[in-house]
Amino acid sequence: MHADKLTAVFNEPACAHNHAKSEGERNKGCRKALKPGAAAGGCAFDGAMIALQPIADAAHLVHGPIGCWGNAWDARNTWSSGPELYRTGFTTELGELDVIHGGEKKLYKAIKAIVDKYDPPAVFVYQTCVPAMTGDDIGAVCKYAAEKFARPVIPVDAPGFVGSKSLGNKLAGETLLDHVIGTVEPELTTPTDIVLVGEYNVAGELWQVKPLLDEIGIRILATISGDGRYREVASAHRARAAMLVCSQAMLNVGRKLQERYGIPYFEGSFYGVTDMSEALRNMARILVERGAPPEIVERAEAVIAREEAKAHQRLAPYRSRFAGKRVLLFTGGVKSWSMVAALEEAGLTIIGSSVKKSTAADKERLRQLKGDEFHQWDDLKPRDIDRMLRDAKADILLSGGRSQFVALKAKVPWLDINQERHHAYAGYDGIVTLVEEIDKTLSNPIWPQVRLPAPWA
């Protein structure tokens, strides 16, 4: 990992958190040494891998010990409408002798085997901690293999020890900017082409949104990287506008698309009725400003009016059922504020939200939604989550899988809203699905039973 690249990623000009610091402290907080266990929620390699793996027709080869990437089917639940190669877990499986003698020859042989058997349009090679420390030059190997096999072989230099999962997302974005985006010209372009940045099609969420865009007349030229195809991502520089769906993760991609190719971007969310409508309006408005036919604004408003009416009608029965139900939200990033707005539309009361991965803008939006008294926190230990669940009398915890056991010990219902989930919560249909899942979880008869005193107590 080159120090100048790492420094550039830390010093993100478009990051509101970075802007809030003094000149002397601008990079200090980002570059401080990690504490032991800081990568327990995902290291830089993990962040890079999950950001790029949804490019479904490419091969993803992990250069490292078997423990870094054993089974790709257990990764982020991103769906593909076609190729399944991204689900195959390729690894060089470095052993002790490879550590002693170096793993570069083994890496080249692995690339050759993948090309010979699967013939992918591109191969992504991920650096991990062990070969990074022993000095394997994956960049040189990839360059040689690309010339030999006449296809892109792309080094993803994000070993786990350089930082957190969020940093890995940004390094993945830098990889695309350096080696992929701008290398292929699309066969067809239109005045309504957009690129979605930070949309990973978790549980098929992209497919909740795409039919509406098709109806409006907005064409998705590329997604980075949900249900992605290598050539589409490589031609993303010809889009007319970009939407950052998860702003903190790939803010650098949106900024550099604008700087290098003149593509304006905006931050938005597909979660909840209000935010979904606002995202469609912003897309249509920016595209018209860039020369798209003005009628797409009218079509967007017609779709919004129809879908909002249907969604509100479907959500209405739940408002009485959710009266007085209190939710603790333990997530981050754009979901911290968009989920609050979405859930309150369904009649739930949000008593607090984590903002660990949120930008300053995300936190400000949350403050505007809920006021200064609303509880926000950057990080909580499990015992603190347990205390908040009990003291605030929360009826349900919405979080990722790592927090589920805290909720179960506290005998509080829990629902997964992070990347491992198997239900799509984006779009107008998605918010209804989320509300249905919350209702089923809250009404599960197991909870009154587990709260009863034991027969022998």
N, C-alpha and C positions, 0 to 999 in steps of 0.2 A: 504494500500500500504506500503510494507516494505521499509524502507529508504535505506537499502543496495542494494536492487534490483534496485531502482530508480537511485542510484549513479552509479551502474554498467552500466546501459543503457546510462546514460549521458557520461560516460567515455569510449566511444567506441574506442578500439585500432585501428580499421581499418578505422576510420573516418579521412579523410585528413584535415578537418576543425579543428578537435581536435589536430592533430599533429602540426598544424601551431602555436599553442599557446605555451607560456612559461609554465614551470612546475607549476608555481604559479597560472597561469590563466587558466589551462587546463579545469577546470570544472566551473569556475566562470561564464562565459557567458551563459552556458547551464542551470545553476541552479538559475539564478537570478529570482527574483519574477516577476510574470506576471503582466502586466499593465491591468487595467480594459478594457475589450473588446478585449483582446489579443486572446481569443478563438472564436471570431466571425467567423473566417474561419474554425472552427471545433475544438472541444475540444479533450482531450485524449480518452474519451469514444467513440466519433465519429470515431476517427482514428482506434481504436481497432476493432470496430464493422464492418467498411467497409473492413478492412483487412481480417477478418475471415468469414464474412457472405457468401462469394461466395462458401464456402464448402457446397454444395447444399443439401446433404442428411442428414445433422445434423440439430438439432433444436437450435435456438438462442434465449435465454431467457434473457430479460433485467430486472434486479432487480432495480426498481426505479419508480418514478412517471410516469404517462401516457405520459407526455410531452416529455420525453426522447426518446420514441420510439412508436409513434402512428401507423404508417402505413409502413410496410416494403416494400411495392410496390413502395414507393416514394424514396427509397434509391438509392445508386449507381446502374447504369444501367448495371449490370453484368448478363450474360446469362448462362443458364444451358442446357445441351443436354439431361437431364433426370429429376431427382428429382426436385420438386418445393417447398419442405418444407422450404427452406431457405427464401422464400418470405413471410412466415406467421409470423406476428409480435407478438411474445409472450412477454408479460410483466406482472410483478406482480402488477402493478398499485397501488403503495403505496399511502395511504391517510394519513390524520392527525393522526388517531388512530394508524396506523402502525408506524408512526414516534415516537409516545409516548411509545408504548408497544414493539416495535421491529418488524421487518419483516421476521425473520428467519423461523418461522412456515409457514408463507404464501409462502415463497420461496420454501420450501420443498413440500408443497401441489401443487404448480405450476409445479414443476419438475415431480411429480407423475402423474398429469393430462396429461402432455405431453407424458410421457412414455406409459401410459395406452391407449391413443387415437392414437398416431402416431408411437410408437415403433421405434424411431430413433436409429441409431448406436451410437450416442453420443449427449450430450446436453452441449452447451456452455452457461455459466451463466455470465452475464456482470454486474460488479459493477458500480454504478453511484454515484453522489455526495451525495445525501441525505442519503442512507443507509451507505455510507462510513463514514459520519460525525456522524451518530447515533450509529455506532459500530457494525452493522450486520456482522457476521463472515461468509462470503459466502464460504470460504475455508472449514470450518468445515461442513457446510451444504452439500456442494458438495461431500465431502469425504463420509459422511454418506449415501447420496443418491446413490452414485456409488456402495457402498457395498450392499445396499438394492435392487437396480434394476439391478445389474450385468452388468453394462455398464459404460463407461467413462462419468462422469459429471465434466466438466472442468471449474474452476473459472478463469475469465478474470478480473484481479484486475487492472482496469484502469479508476478510477473515473475522471470525466472531469476536476476537479480543479487541478490535478497534472501537467497539461501542455497542450501542443498543440496537434493538430491532428497528426503531424509527430511523436511526442513522443508516441502517442497511437498506431501508426503502429509498432513501435519498441517493445512496451509492448506486443502487439499481437504476435509478433515473439517470444518473450521470453516465452509466454504461450505455444506456439507450441513446443518449444525446451524443456520446463520443463515437459509437460504433454502428448504430442502427438507423436512427431517424435521419432522413435525408439521403439515404443510400439507394432508394428505389423510387421510381416515378410511377404513380398510379395509372392504370389503364384508362380511367375515366375520372374526371372531376366535375363537380357541380357548384353553383353559388351557395348551396345550403349544406356543404360538407362541414362536419364538426368532428373533433376528437375528444373523447372522454378520458380524462387522466385520473388515475386512482380508483377506477371502477373495475372490480375483480370478478363480477358475476358470481358472487357467493350465493349458492343455492338457486342459481338462475335468476338473480335479481335484475340483470340487464334485460332479460326477456319480458319483464313487467313493464319496462319503459319503452323499448324499441318499437312495439306496434303503435304507440301513440305518436312517436316521432315520425314514423312512416306515414301515418295519417295526416299529420301536419305538413309533411313534405320535407322534413329535415333528415338528411342522410348521415349516418355514422360512418365516417371514412375509416376510423380506427379507434379501438379502445386500448388503453394502457392500464391493464392488459387483459381484462376479462374476456373470455371466449375469443382471444386474439389469434391472429395469423401473422406470421413473421413479415410477409410482404406488406400487409396493411400497416403494421406498426412502423415499418421502414419508410412508408410513404406519408406518414402523419404530418409532415411539414407542408403538405398542400391543403390542409384544412383551412377553413375560413374563420373558425372560432374554436375555442377550447373551454371545456368546463372541468374545473377541479372538483372532483366528487369527494375526495378525502384530502383536504388542503394541506395538512401538516406533513403528510407522507411524501408528496411529490411536488411541493411548491416550486422547487428548483426547475422541474420540467416545464411547468406553466410559464414561469418567468423567461426561461431561455427560448421557448417556442415563440414568445412575443419578441424578444430581443433579436433573435437570429432570422426569424421568418415573418415577423410582423403579424402574428396570430394573436388577437386579443383574447384574454381569458377572464373568467369570473369564477368565484367560489360558490358552490351551491350544494344542495342536498336533495336526494330523492325520497327521504323519509318523511312521511306525514302529508296530509292533504295540502296544507298551506305552502310548505316548502317545495313540494312537487310542482304545484302550479307556478310558483315563482321561478323555478328552474326553467320550465317551458317558456315562460314569458321572456326571461333573459336571453335564452337561446334565440328565439325569434327576433327579438329587438336587435341584438348584436349582428345577426346575419343580415337583417335588412339594412343596417348601417354599413355593412360590407358589400352591399349590392344585390342581395337576394330579393326575389319578388315580394312586394309589400303585402300581398295576400296571405303570406304565411302567418302574419300577426293575427289576422282575422280567423284563420283556421285554428290557430293555437287557442284563441279565446273561446271558440266554439267547443273544442275538445275539453278545455278546462271546465267550462260551465256544465257540460254533460257529465264528466267524470266526477266533479265535486258533488253534484246533486246525487249521483248514484252512491258515492262513498258515504255522504252524510246520512242517506236513507238507511244504509246497511249498518252504520255505526250507532244509529239512534237507540236501538233496543239495549245496547250495552251501557248507556250512560246511567240508567237507573240501577243497573246491576253493580256498577263500579262506584256508586255514591259512597263517599267516605273511605274508599280503598286507597291505601298509602303505598307508594312505590319508592324504593331506593335504587338509584341508577348507578351502576359501577362500570362505566365504560370510559371513552375518551375521544378526542378529536372532534370531528364534525358531529358525531352522534350525541355528544354531550348536550348541545342545544337543540339539534333537530329532533332527537327522540323526546325531549321534554315537551316541545311544541306538539309533536305527534300524539303523545300519550294524553296530554291535557285535552286535546280535541275529543278524545274518547271518554272524558269524564273522570280520569284518574287524577289523584293528587300526588305530585312529585315532591318528596321531602328532602332530597339532596342528590347531587350528581358529582361524580369524579370528573376532573378536568386534566388528568395526567398528561395526555397527548394533545391537549387543545392549545390553539394559538391565543394570543391576547384578544384577537377579534372574536374567537369562539367564546371566550370568557365574558367579553363585553355583551355579546348577543344574549348569553344566558342571564347576565345581570339585568339587561333590559326586559327580558321575558318575565323574570321572577322577582326582581328587586334586590336591594342590597342585603336583605336578611336571609336570602336563600343560601343554603350551605353548599359551598364548593370546596373541594379538596384536591390537592395534587396527587397524594398517595396515601394509602391507609394500610396498616398492618392487619392481618386477619383478626387479631383480637379487637382492633378498633372497629372493624366492620361488624363483628359480633355485637359489640357494645351498642353501635348505632342501630342495628336491627332491633335490639331489645328495648333500648331507651326511647326510640322514636316510634315503637310499636308498628313497624313496617309490616304490611300484609304480603309483600313479595319483593324479591331481589331480582333485578334484571342485570346480567353481567356476562362475562366470559366463563369458560369452564373451570378456570383456576379458583374461582370464588364459590363454586357450588357447594363445596363441603362445609364452608363456613355457614351458609344458609341452612344446610341440612342439620348441622349440629344445633343451630338455634331454632330448629323446627319451624322454619319459615319457607314457604314455597319459593322455588327458583326457576327462572327461565333463561335459556342461553340466547343472547342477542349478538354474539360475536361470530367470528369467522367459521366456527365449527358447526354452526346451526344447519338444519336441514329444511328450513322454511324461508321463503323469500319475503322480506319485509319492506321492500322498496316499492314506490309507486302507489297509486290509489288502491289497487287490489292488495298490495303488500301491507298497508296499515290495517286493513280489515283482517288479514291473516294474523297479524301480530295481536290484535285485540282478541280474536278468537282463541289464540294460544294462551294468552293471559287468563282469559275467562276459564278455559279448561283447567289450567294449572291451579287457579284459586279455588275452583269448585271441586277439585279432586277430593274424594271422601277420606283419603289417607291422612290428611292434615289434622282433622279433629281427633282422629284415633291416636296419632303419635303424641298428641299433647295431653292425653289423659294420664293420670297417675298410674304407675305400674301396679298390677294386682297385689303385689306383696308390699307396696309402700304404705 
